[in-house]
Structure formats: C-alpha cells, structure tokens
C-alpha cells in the first residue's frame, strides 16, 4: 500500500527496510515493511517477511498412530 508521507509522523524512521506497525480499518495492528520512499509518499508491504522465500525444515517423525 502507498500512504501520503504527511500521514507518517516526523519522528518515525521511514528508511527502506524499516518495520512498522499500522492499524487496519477494523483497528487491528498489522506489521508492515517500508519498501519505497519519496518526497510525497511511503510504500508499505504487509506481506510476512518470509513470503516468497524457499523454506527448508528438518522434521523428526516421533510416532505413527493407527487410525481408529
């Protein structure tokens, strides 16, 4: 989402990569990352930081249970 730069308080760091928290229209907090900044606007990304990345897990099978 892109927001008007004037809506961001002057004391808030808006460098690219900065993690911020905004409120949704329903009032719920939502973490966002600054992905673009210019003189008039700030572009925010609300995706999870791991979105689009390959994830690798080590899994240990602990037990196999017979279905009832």
Secondary structure by P-SEA (a helix, b strand, c coil): cccccccccccccccccbbbbbbcccbbbbbbbbccccccbbbbbcccccccbbbbbbbbbccccccc
